Amino acid sequence: MIAAALVGGIAAFTISSLQQKVYESKATLIVGQALSATNPDYTQLLVAQNLSTTYAAIAKTRPILEAVITELGLKETTDQLAERVRVESPSSSTMLFITALDGDPVQAARLANALGDQLIAASPTIQGREAEFQKSIDADLAETQGLIDSTQARVETLAALEARTAQQEAQLAALEGRLASLRSTYSTLLSFSSGTASNLLTVVEPGGVSTSPVAPRVLFNTLLAVALGLLIVAAIAFVAEQLDDSIRDAEVVQEVTGLSTLGTIPRMRGDSGRSEIYRLAAILHPRSSVAEGYRALRANVEFASVDAPLRTLLVSSAVPNEGKTVTAANIAVVFAQAGRRVLLVDADLRKPAVHVIFNLPNAHGLTTMLRNEAVTSESVSHVTEQANLRVLTTGPLPPNPAELLGSNRMQTVLARLKEDADLVIFDSPPLQAVTDAAVLGSLTEGALLVVDAGRSRRRAVRGAREALDRAGAHIVGVVLNRVSEKASFHYAGYYGDEKADVASADGRPRSDVAAERTGASARAD
């Protein structure tokens, strides 16, 4: 989540910083003159409010925009200009706001003011008035106002005299009468003028030059990207958690299978290109947390069968590649290290792997004993570097593995194998792939189900448990394999690590020397 927030914030900051800056300028106009009258007319005010919406629509018509383009000498179409201007008329208001956007703050102000001027210039045509008539009325008003002013001055001069003659009195009376007549004429002319009309447009505040851009908003965009990054990753994690049906710990194992987890095996480290023999942690890395995990598994298996020690043990998994073969090999090693005579049998007659781990030939093995009653386990099994441990590989693979493992001949061979060892451990195919493991489960005294932490799916593991139950197998418990290093970290600190092997005389790690000796011993046998 932190990484997503940082990446989103940095990306938004970089992109916003590289974008072209946009400046805004706003011109304010008012519709009508009702507010400037001594006694405002409510009807005119309502008309002006309604007309402001009309003017807002007219401002973005093609003729008005073309006039602005011509005035400013712009090289763009009316549609392009319309995208850069916004005309708003708030409800219950006679105000009109013209907003223009441009990369140049001066040009944005010119654009807003030009649009307002062109709207005012077009208003006489919009209002339906004749320009010549209005011009005549305005001239008459100006002339009458001049006469009123001069007459008023002469009246004030005569009225200031302390002693007036009869002629001056008559002149004063005539001037006062003329003044009243002029005022009446002015009032009549004013009624024909649009000076108090409700549809008159006037600039209240011209568009100014902005000093700061309105876009891009770098800080806002950065904070928004950080928030979105956190929310998206949190949502993905939540959905993934809800949809994740993998098994990661012993609690989920108990919930899915109803079985106890007898062993927790940490994930092995190392080069995947190294020989498979290096997976024998119980031999090559005896002080590692992995080896200690197998020893703990051995102890728990013995506790689970304390009343009747197991003579035959099946190791299987739900699906391929969950580590069942490596688990079977290492369990065989730790039981042999405890002093029991162990025979590890590769019963995976479809995709055998035990001979690969122990670096053994596979020309003869279990199928050889099944075909020929005279063949003994001692003659086809292999001794290993580990005392008390012999390995019986599959031998030539048959075309009918399930029928062969479920035959009466297999029961006979199994009885003979039990005579040759204290514990016979079978590595079998996956339970969900074929029926071989279930068939073997009905013949053995106990079964271990290997579950890959984080990879095994609940449905598959539940199906494997049900398959063993249908076969009548006695499931001893579950081995939780390949647990993450974080979950098993405390083991590594206490028991040591596979890298802590004691060096041999020639300076090489003891695990390398042991691997060579194990392989050489098997090949010699």
C-alpha positions in Angstrom: 0.0 0.0 0.0 2.8 2.4 0.8 4.6 1.6 -2.5 1.3 2.2 -4.4 0.8 5.5 -2.7 4.4 6.6 -3.4 4.2 5.5 -7.0 0.8 7.2 -7.6 1.9 10.4 -5.9 5.2 10.6 -7.8 3.5 9.9 -11.1 0.7 12.4 -10.5 3.3 15.1 -9.4 5.4 14.5 -12.4 2.6 14.5 -14.9 0.9 17.5 -13.4 4.2 19.5 -13.3 4.8 18.8 -17.0 1.3 19.8 -18.1 0.7 23.3 -19.6 -0.5 25.8 -17.1 -4.0 27.2 -17.6 -5.1 30.7 -16.4 -8.6 31.9 -15.8 -10.2 35.3 -16.1 -13.8 36.3 -15.1 -15.9 39.3 -16.3 -19.1 40.2 -14.5 -22.1 41.8 -16.2 -25.5 42.9 -14.9 -28.8 42.7 -16.7 -31.2 45.6 -16.3 -31.1 48.8 -14.3 -33.8 48.1 -11.7 -31.3 48.1 -8.9 -30.1 51.6 -9.7 -33.5 53.2 -9.6 -34.7 55.2 -6.6 -37.8 53.0 -6.3 -36.8 49.6 -7.8 -39.6 47.9 -9.9 -40.1 44.3 -8.8 -41.5 43.3 -12.1 -38.5 44.7 -14.0 -36.2 42.8 -11.5 -37.9 39.5 -12.3 -37.7 40.1 -16.0 -34.0 40.9 -15.7 -33.4 37.7 -13.8 -35.1 35.6 -16.5 -33.3 37.5 -19.3 -29.9 36.8 -17.7 -30.4 33.1 -18.6 -31.2 34.0 -22.2 -28.1 36.2 -22.4 -26.0 33.3 -21.1 -27.2 31.1 -23.9 -26.7 33.8 -26.6 -23.1 34.5 -25.5 -22.0 31.2 -26.9 -23.8 31.4 -30.2 -21.8 31.3 -33.4 -22.2 35.0 -34.4 -20.9 36.2 -31.0 -18.0 33.8 -31.0 -17.1 34.7 -34.6 -17.1 38.4 -33.6 -14.7 37.6 -30.7 -12.4 35.6 -33.0 -12.3 38.5 -35.5 -11.7 41.1 -32.8 -8.8 39.2 -31.2 -7.4 37.7 -34.4 -7.6 34.2 -33.0 -6.7 31.2 -35.2 -9.3 28.7 -34.0 -12.9 27.6 -34.8 -16.0 28.7 -32.9 -16.3 25.1 -31.4 -12.7 25.3 -30.1 -13.4 28.8 -28.6 -16.6 27.5 -27.0 -14.6 24.9 -25.1 -12.5 27.6 -23.5 -15.3 29.9 -22.3 -18.0 29.4 -19.8 -21.0 31.7 -19.3 -23.0 31.3 -16.1 -26.2 32.9 -14.8 -27.0 32.0 -11.2 -30.7 31.5 -10.4 -32.5 34.4 -8.7 -29.8 36.8 -9.9 -29.4 39.4 -12.6 -25.7 38.8 -12.7 -23.9 37.2 -15.7 -20.4 35.7 -15.3 -18.2 35.1 -18.3 -15.1 32.9 -17.6 -12.3 32.4 -20.1 -9.4 29.9 -20.0 -6.0 30.3 -21.7 -2.4 29.4 -21.3 -1.6 33.1 -21.2 -3.2 35.1 -18.4 -3.4 38.3 -20.4 -5.0 36.5 -23.3 -7.6 34.9 -20.9 -8.5 38.5 -19.7 -8.8 39.8 -23.2 -11.0 36.9 -24.2 -13.4 37.3 -21.3 -13.7 41.1 -21.9 -14.1 40.7 -25.6 -16.9 38.2 -25.2 -18.7 40.6 -22.8 -18.2 43.6 -25.2 -19.6 41.6 -28.1 -22.6 40.5 -26.1 -23.3 44.1 -25.2 -22.8 45.3 -28.7 -25.3 42.8 -30.0 -27.8 43.6 -27.3 -29.7 46.3 -29.3 -30.4 43.8 -32.0 -31.3 41.2 -29.5 -33.6 43.6 -27.7 -35.4 44.6 -30.9 -34.6 48.3 -30.6 -33.8 50.5 -33.6 -30.3 52.0 -33.2 -31.1 55.3 -35.0 -34.2 56.0 -32.9 -32.3 55.3 -29.7 -29.5 57.6 -30.9 -32.0 60.4 -31.5 -33.6 60.0 -28.1 -30.2 60.1 -26.4 -29.3 63.3 -28.3 -32.6 65.0 -27.3 -32.0 64.0 -23.7 -28.6 65.6 -23.7 -29.8 68.8 -25.3 -32.8 69.1 -22.9 -30.5 68.5 -20.0 -28.3 71.3 -21.2 -31.3 73.7 -21.4 -32.4 72.7 -18.0 -29.0 73.5 -16.5 -28.7 76.9 -18.2 -32.3 77.9 -17.3 -31.7 76.8 -13.7 -28.6 79.0 -13.5 -30.5 82.1 -14.7 -33.4 81.4 -12.3 -30.9 81.2 -9.4 -29.2 84.4 -10.5 -32.5 86.4 -10.6 -33.7 84.8 -7.4 -30.6 86.0 -5.6 -31.3 89.7 -6.3 -32.6 91.6 -3.1 -34.5 94.1 -5.0 -36.0 93.1 -8.4 -37.7 95.3 -10.9 -41.1 94.5 -12.3 -39.4 93.4 -15.5 -37.0 91.1 -13.6 -40.0 89.6 -11.7 -41.8 88.9 -15.0 -38.6 87.4 -16.4 -38.1 85.2 -13.3 -41.7 83.9 -13.6 -41.2 83.1 -17.3 -37.9 81.2 -16.6 -39.5 79.2 -13.9 -42.3 78.2 -16.2 -39.8 77.3 -18.9 -37.8 75.2 -16.4 -40.9 73.2 -15.5 -41.7 72.7 -19.1 -38.1 71.5 -19.9 -38.3 69.0 -17.0 -41.5 67.6 -18.2 -40.0 67.2 -21.7 -37.0 65.5 -20.2 -39.2 63.1 -18.3 -41.1 62.2 -21.4 -38.0 61.6 -23.4 -36.6 59.5 -20.6 -39.6 57.2 -20.8 -38.7 56.4 -24.4 -35.0 55.7 -23.5 -33.7 52.2 -22.5 -31.7 53.6 -19.6 -33.9 52.0 -17.1 -34.9 49.0 -19.3 -34.8 45.5 -17.7 -32.9 44.1 -20.7 -29.9 46.5 -20.7 -26.4 44.9 -20.3 -23.7 46.7 -18.3 -20.2 45.6 -17.3 -19.8 45.5 -13.5 -16.3 44.1 -13.3 -14.0 43.5 -16.3 -11.9 40.4 -16.5 -8.6 40.8 -14.7 -5.2 39.2 -15.3 -4.6 36.2 -13.0 -1.3 35.6 -11.3 -1.7 31.9 -10.5 -3.0 29.1 -12.8 -6.2 27.2 -12.1 -4.8 24.0 -13.7 -3.0 21.7 -13.3 -3.5 21.6 -9.5 -0.3 19.8 -8.7 -0.8 19.4 -4.9 -4.4 18.3 -5.2 -3.6 15.8 -8.0 -0.7 14.4 -6.0 -2.8 14.0 -2.8 -5.7 12.5 -4.8 -3.3 10.0 -6.5 -1.9 9.0 -3.1 -5.4 8.4 -1.7 -6.5 6.5 -4.8 -3.4 4.3 -4.7 -4.1 3.4 -1.1 -7.8 2.7 -1.8 -7.2 0.6 -4.9 -4.5 -1.5 -3.3 -6.6 -1.9 -0.2 -9.6 -2.9 -2.3 -7.5 -5.4 -4.3 -6.1 -6.9 -1.1 -9.5 -7.2 0.4 -11.0 -8.9 -2.7 -7.9 -11.2 -3.0 -8.3 -12.1 0.7 -11.9 -12.9 0.2 -11.3 -15.0 -3.0 -8.1 -16.7 -1.7 -9.0 -20.3 -0.8 -5.4 -21.4 -0.1 -4.4 -23.0 3.1 -1.7 -21.1 5.0 -1.8 -22.3 8.6 -2.8 -25.1 10.9 -6.0 -23.4 11.9 -7.2 -23.5 8.3 -6.1 -27.1 8.0 -8.2 -28.0 11.0 -11.1 -26.0 9.6 -11.0 -27.7 6.1 -10.0 -31.2 6.9 -10.8 -31.7 10.6 -7.3 -33.1 11.0 -4.4 -32.1 13.2 -1.2 -30.7 11.7 1.6 -33.0 12.8 4.4 -31.1 11.2 5.2 -27.7 9.9 8.1 -27.7 7.4 9.7 -24.4 6.4 10.4 -23.6 2.8 13.9 -24.8 1.7 16.3 -22.2 0.4 18.9 -22.9 -2.3 19.6 -22.9 -6.0 16.8 -24.6 -7.9 19.5 -25.7 -10.4 21.3 -27.9 -7.8 20.8 -31.7 -7.7 17.6 -33.0 -6.2 19.7 -34.8 -3.5 20.1 -31.4 -1.8 16.5 -31.6 -0.8 17.4 -34.3 1.8 17.7 -31.7 4.5 17.6 -34.3 7.3 21.0 -35.6 6.0 22.7 -32.6 4.4 21.4 -29.9 6.7 20.9 -31.6 10.0 21.1 -28.4 12.0 18.6 -26.5 9.9 15.0 -25.6 10.8 13.8 -27.8 8.0 15.5 -30.9 9.4 14.2 -30.0 12.9 10.7 -29.8 11.4 10.9 -33.3 10.1 12.2 -34.6 13.4 9.2 -32.9 15.1 6.9 -34.6 12.5 8.5 -37.9 13.3 7.8 -37.4 17.0 4.2 -36.4 16.4 3.6 -39.5 14.2 4.9 -41.7 16.9 2.6 -40.0 19.5 -0.3 -40.4 17.2 0.2 -44.1 17.0 1.6 -44.7 20.5 -0.7 -47.6 21.3 0.0 -49.5 18.0 3.2 -48.3 16.3 2.8 -47.9 12.5 4.4 -50.5 10.3 3.3 -49.0 7.0 2.8 -45.3 6.2 1.4 -43.7 3.1 2.6 -40.1 2.1 0.4 -38.3 -0.5 -1.0 -35.0 -1.4 -4.1 -33.6 -3.1 -2.4 -32.4 -6.3 1.1 -32.6 -7.9 4.1 -30.5 -6.9 3.1 -30.1 -3.2 6.3 -31.7 -1.9 5.0 -35.2 -1.0 8.1 -37.0 -2.4 10.6 -34.8 -0.6 8.5 -35.1 2.6 8.4 -39.0 2.3 12.2 -39.1 1.7 13.0 -36.9 4.7 10.6 -38.7 7.0 12.3 -41.9 6.1 15.6 -40.4 6.9 14.6 -39.1 10.4 13.0 -42.4 11.3 16.1 -44.2 10.2 18.2 -41.8 12.3 16.0 -42.7 15.3 17.2 -46.4 14.9 14.2 -47.9 13.1 14.8 -50.0 10.0 13.1 -48.1 7.3 12.2 -49.0 3.7 11.2 -46.1 1.5 9.0 -47.4 -1.4 8.3 -45.3 -4.5 4.7 -46.4 -5.3 4.2 -43.5 -7.8 4.0 -45.8 -10.8 3.1 -42.9 -13.1 5.7 -40.2 -12.3 8.4 -41.6 -9.9 10.8 -39.2 -8.3 12.4 -41.0 -5.3 15.2 -42.4 -7.4 16.0 -38.9 -8.6 16.3 -37.5 -5.1 18.6 -40.3 -4.0 20.4 -40.4 -7.3 19.6 -44.1 -7.8 19.1 -46.3 -10.9 15.5 -47.4 -11.6 15.9 -50.5 -13.7 14.4 -52.7 -11.0 12.1 -52.1 -8.1 8.5 -52.5 -6.9 7.1 -53.6 -10.3 9.9 -56.2 -10.5 8.6 -57.8 -7.2 5.0 -57.6 -8.4 5.9 -59.5 -11.6 8.2 -62.1 -10.1 7.5 -63.8 -6.7 11.1 -65.0 -6.5 12.5 -61.4 -6.3 13.1 -60.2 -2.8 13.3 -56.6 -1.6 16.9 -57.0 -0.6 17.8 -57.8 -4.2 16.1 -54.8 -5.8 16.3 -52.2 -3.0 19.2 -49.8 -2.5 21.2 -49.0 0.6 21.9 -45.3 1.3 24.4 -43.2 3.1 21.9 -43.1 6.0 22.2 -46.1 8.2 19.0 -48.2 8.6 17.5 -46.7 5.4 16.9 -48.6 2.2 15.1 -47.3 -0.9 12.9 -49.4 -3.2 12.3 -47.5 -6.5 9.4 -48.2 -8.9 11.2 -50.2 -11.5 9.7 -50.3 -15.0 6.4 -48.4 -15.2 3.4 -50.5 -16.0 0.4 -49.6 -18.2 -2.2 -50.3 -15.4 -0.8 -48.8 -12.2 -4.2 -48.7 -10.3 -5.0 -52.3 -11.0 -1.5 -53.4 -10.1 -1.5 -51.6 -6.8 -5.0 -53.0 -5.9 -4.2 -56.6 -6.8 -3.8 -59.5 -4.4 -0.2 -59.7 -5.5 0.4 -56.2 -4.0 -1.0 -57.3 -0.7 1.5 -60.2 -0.8 4.4 -57.9 -1.6 3.3 -55.6 1.1 3.4 -58.4 3.7 6.9 -59.3 2.6 8.1 -55.7 2.8 6.8 -55.5 6.4 9.0 -58.5 7.3 12.1 -56.8 5.9 11.7 -53.5 7.8 10.3 -51.9 10.9 8.6 -49.2 8.9 7.6 -49.1 5.3 6.9 -45.6 3.9 5.1 -45.3 0.5 5.4 -42.3 -1.7 2.2 -42.3 -3.8 0.7 -40.3 -6.6 -1.6 -37.3 -5.8 -5.1 -38.2 -4.7 -6.9 -35.8 -7.0 -5.0 -37.0 -10.1 -5.5 -40.7 -10.0 -7.0 -43.4 -7.7 -3.6 -45.1 -6.9 -3.1 -43.3 -3.6 -6.6 -44.2 -2.4 -6.0 -47.8 -3.3 -2.7 -47.8 -1.3 -4.4 -46.0 1.5 -6.7 -48.9 2.1 -3.7 -51.2 2.4 -1.5 -49.2 4.7 -1.9 -48.6 8.5 -1.6 -44.9 8.3 -1.6 -42.0 5.9 0.0 -38.5 5.9 -1.6 -35.8 3.8 1.0 -33.2 2.6 -0.4 -29.6 2.1 1.6 -26.9 0.5 1.1 -23.7 2.5 -0.1 -20.9 0.3 -0.5 -23.1 -2.8 -2.9 -25.9 -1.9 -6.6 -25.1 -2.4 -9.2 -25.8 0.2 -11.5 -27.7 -2.3 -8.6 -29.9 -3.4 -7.5 -30.8 0.1 -11.0 -31.4 1.2 -11.5 -33.7 -1.8 -8.2 -35.6 -0.9 -9.4 -36.1 2.6 -12.8 -37.5 1.4 -11.0 -39.8 -1.1 -8.9 -41.3 1.7 -12.0 -41.7 3.9 -13.9 -43.5 1.1 -11.0 -45.9 0.7 -11.1 -46.6 4.5 -7.6 -45.2 5.1 -6.5 -44.2 8.6 -5.3 -40.6 8.2 -2.7 -39.9 10.9 -2.6 -36.1 10.2 -1.4 -33.4 7.9 2.1 -32.1 7.0 2.0 -28.3 6.3 4.8 -28.0 3.8 6.8 -25.0 2.5 5.7 -22.6 5.2 7.1 -19.1 4.6 10.3 -18.0 6.2 8.5 -15.3 8.1 6.2 -17.8 9.8 9.1 -20.1 10.7 11.7 -17.5 11.4 11.9 -18.3 15.1 12.9 -21.9 14.3 15.9 -20.8 12.2 17.2 -18.6 15.1 17.0 -21.5 17.6 18.1 -24.5 15.6 20.5 -22.9 13.2 20.4 -22.7 9.5 21.3 -24.9 6.6 24.1 -22.5 5.7 25.7 -23.2 9.1 27.0 -26.6 8.0 30.5 -27.5 9.3 33.1 -27.4 6.7 34.9 -30.5 5.7 38.6 -31.1 5.6 39.0 -29.7 2.1 37.0 -26.5 2.9 33.8 -27.5 1.2 30.4 -27.4 3.1 29.6 -30.7 4.8 26.3 -30.9 2.8 28.2 -31.1 -0.5 30.5 -33.8 0.8 27.5 -35.8 2.2 25.6 -35.4 -1.1 28.6 -36.9 -3.0 28.9 -39.7 -0.6 25.2 -40.5 -0.6 25.1 -40.6 -4.4 28.3 -42.6 -4.7 27.1 -45.1 -2.1 23.8 -45.6 -3.9 25.5 -46.1 -7.3 27.9 -48.5 -5.8 25.1 -50.6 -4.4 
